[in-house]
Amino acid sequence: GSPAGTPGEATKVSIALDWYPWSNHTGLYMAQSTGAFADQGIEPNIYVPSDPTTALQLVAAGQDDFTISYQADVLIARQQGLDVVSIAALVQHPLNTIMTLQSSGITEPAQLKGKTIGMAGVPSDDALLKTVLQSAGLTLDDVKTVNVGFDLMPALLGKRVDAIIGAYYVHEAILAQQQGQPVNAINVADFGVPDYYELLLVTSGEMIRDHADVVQRVVNAVVAGYAAAAANPDEAIDQLVKAYPETDAAVEREGIKLIIPMWTDGGKVPFGSQTEERWTSYADWLRQHDILAGDVDVTKAFTNTFIEHAHMGH
């Protein structure tokens, strides 16, 4: 339903995550525990959807208010006529890697020739893999790809595949290390992939038109929450564990140190900000790789309005 509260009553909103909760989501949980959402009159339902791949459709249809998604997915959705809009970049740079076991000796793209690569079925991962292989004069025909869904790490650690794409060096690499199976991470950004925003906070154009005040209040709370998480990483992980008891706290306490600088590009940009230049170069790259067919107006795919107001208001 559409969120509208009477004065004095909190506005209920749903926020669908992209994945199970980890340190990159701590800003949302800190926004809850510090009272930032409550201060803004927002009562969020932060949850893990059973099928994250349909998250943007649900937001476009008004069944969910907000979701965390990816730049490629937002552009593809807009091209398909779904009115979804990124209102904040949660992560300023790529986190994606091609990961191999250290014991395999595979440390660079050329060594992937003839190897089996596990993927999660995310469209943009095809383009990432193609681009990284291209840097070594290889094509997708030179490797075997297998869709392993969310079971990327089990597939790699169980040696069912030689490499995986879609795992983050700020998260899965630490997990593997702590399980005694250290990995190599080939960073996609080093091999011809344009600098992009790994994760975005997304809502619908309709929500922005009809309930801009609600969107603004949510963004205000999220900005405050991420600032609180950056300032108090240990407390942030405590809140993550409280929200999601299955959390591997040892992994997250290491990982949050690596992810915090990514929220603001090491303090160089305000949290959440996005540029037209980076949206354009990323869309061009997706088009080159046939992930995107035809033109998409990138200026409609994102807005900085809410982020700018949130930073002015604090």
N, C-alpha and C positions, 0 to 999 in steps of 0.2 A: 504493500500500500504506500501511499505518498506520505512522507513525514511532515506532520504539522502538529505542533503541540500548543496547548493553551498556555498563557503566561503562568509561570510557576511550575509548569510540568515539563519534565525533560523530553526532548525530541528523541525518539528511538531511531537509530540508524543501524543498518547491517554493513559490516566490512568483511568481505570474503578474502581470505588469504590466498596466496599463490601456491602454497606448499605447507608442510607442517611448520609450526612455529619454531624459529631459531633466532640467533642474536640480532639479525637484521630487523626483526619485528619488535624488538624491545621498546622502541620509541612509542609504539601503540600501547603496550602494557604499562609503560611508565606514565603515559598520558592518563591512563585509568587510575593507577595507584596514587599518583600525586594529586589527583583531583582536577587535572586540567580539562578533561572532558566534562566533568560535573560543573566546573566553573563556567563553561561555555553552554551549559544547559543541554548537553548531549549525553544520551545513554546508548553506548555502542554495543552491538553484538558482534564480537570479533570471532570468526569461526573458520574452520578448514572445510572447504566444500568437498563433497565426495568426488566431484570431477572438475578440477580447476580449469580444464580446457573449455568449459561452457560458461565460465565466469563473466566474460564480456557480454555474451548474449543475455545473461540474466540481468546485468546492469542496464543494458540497452532497453530491455523489456520492462524495467522498473521493478523487477522482483528482488534485486539487491540494489543498495544505494551506492556502495563503493566497493572496489576490489583492488587488489595489487596485481599488476600485470606487466607485460613486456612491451617494448617499443614496437617490435615487429608485429606483434599480435594486435596492437591498437591500430596500426596503419592498415593491416589486412582487414580488420573488422570495419574500419571506416570505408574502405574500398567496397566492401560488401554491403554498405548502406547502414551499418550500425552506428548510431550517433554516440560514440564514446570519446571521452576527452581526458587527457592526462592533466591532473591539477597539481602534481608535485613529482619531481624525480627523487626517489628515495636514495638511489645510489648513483653517483656521478660518473662512474666508469664501468667498463665490462668487468665482471667477476668470472666469466665463463672460461673454461680451460679444456684442453684435451689432456686427460689424465691417464698415466700408465703406472704400473708397478715399478718401483726402482729396480727390482730384480730383473725386469725385462730389458733394461739398458736403453729403452726407447726414450730419447730426450728431445728429438727434433722431428719436424714434419716428414722429412725424406724417409725416415725409418718406418713410417706407417704403411709403406707399400706392401700389399699382400696381407695386411693384418685385418683382424675383425674388430670393428668399432661399435660399441653399445651406445644407443641413443634413446632419448625419452619420447621421441615423436613430436618434438617442438619444431615447427616449420623453419624458424630462423637458424636452428642448429645445422640444417642442411647447408645453408649459405655460409655459415661459419666454417664448417668442415671443408666445403669446396674452396673457400678463400685460402685457408691455411694450407691445404694440399697444393693449391696453385702456386703458392710461394716456393714449393719444392718441385714444380713442374709435373705434379701428379693431378689426376682427376678422381672423381668418385668411383670410376671403373677400376681404379687401382687398389681399392679397398673393399671389404665386405662390411655392410652395415646391418645391424640387428636392432630392432625396436625392443628394448627391455623395460619400457615404461618407467616407473619411479625407482625400479630396482637397479639403478646405475652402480652404486658401490658394491652391493652383493655380487653383481655380475663380474666386476673387475677383481674384487678380492677373492672370488671363487674361481678366477681364471677362466670363466666362460667366454670372456672377450679379452682382447689384447689392450684395448684402450676404451675410454668412454668420453663422450662430449656432453656437457650440461652440468658438470659438477663444479663447485666453486672452490677456489683455493683458500678462501677465508673460512671454509666450513668442512667440506668432505676431506680435504687434504689433512687437516688436523685429526679428524676422526680416524683415518687410515693409519696415521703416524702413531696414535695412541693405541691402536689395535695391533701394533707391531708389524704393520705392512706399509712402510713408507712409500710414497708415490712421487712421480715426476709430474709437474704441471706445465704443459705448454700453453702459455698465455695467448689467447687468440688476438689480443690487441697488438702483440708484437709481430704478427704475420699478415698485415694487409687489411685487417678488419677496422673500419672506421670507429673512432671513439664514440661509444653510445652509452645511454643510461640503462643500467642493468635492470632496475625495477622502478615501477611507477605507481603512484596512487591515482586511480581512475574513477570517474563518475560519468553520468550521462549528460548530454547536452540539455535534455529536458530538465534534469535536476538543477543544472546551472541556471536555466531560464526561470524555472518556477520556484526554486528554493535556494537562491543564491546565498541567503543569510545562513541557512543550515550548512551549506558547503563551506562558507567562510568560517563558521564556528568549529566545524570539524578540522579544517586546516589549521586554525589557530591552536587547537588542542594538540594536533599531531606535531606541529613545529615545537611547541613547548615540551612535548613528550620526548622527542628526539634530542633536544637540548639537554633535558634531564638525564637521559640515558648516556649521552656523551660525557656528562659531568660526573656521573655515578655508575660506572660500568658494573661494579659488583652488585649494587642494589638492582640494576637493570636485569642482571641474570637471575637474581633471587626472585624477581617478579615473573620472569619467564618460567622458572621452575614452578612457581605457584600456579601460573595459568596452565602450564603444560608439564605435568609431573614426569612424563617420559623423557624430558630433556636430559641430555648428557652434559651436566654442568661443567665438567672438566674441559670438554671440547669448546663449549660456548664461552667460557672465561678466557680462553686463548683467542678464539675467533673474534670476539667483540673488539679486541684491541686492534685487529686488522680491518674490521669493517667501519669503525668510527670515523677514521680519516676519509673514507669513501662518501660519507654523508655530506661533507662540505668541501670535498676536494682538498683536504688538509687545511681548511679554513680560508681557501681562496674564493669561495662563492657562498652565498647564503644557502642554508639547507633548502632543498626543494626546487631550486631554480633550474630553468631549462632555456636553451637557445634555439632560435629558428635555424641557425647555421648547422647545428649538430643534427637536428631533425631532418633537414634537407639532405645532408651528406649521407645519412643513414638510409633514408628513403631511396636515394639514387643507387646506393649499393644493393639494396634489396631488389631494386628493379633490374639491375645488371644480372642478378642471379635468379631472375624469374620467380622470386618469392612474392613480388608485388607486380601486378600487371596493370599498366596504364598509370594515370596520374592520380595523386592524392594531394589535396591542399593541406600541407603540413601545418599551416597557420591555424587550421581548425582542429588539429589533432591534440594541441596542448594549449594551456594558458598559464601565464605567470601571475595573473591578477590576484588570486587568492593568497599565493605565497608572499607577494609584495605587501599586501595589506596586513598579513599576519606578522611580518617582520617590522612593519611600521608601528603596529599596535603594541609591540612589546618593549 
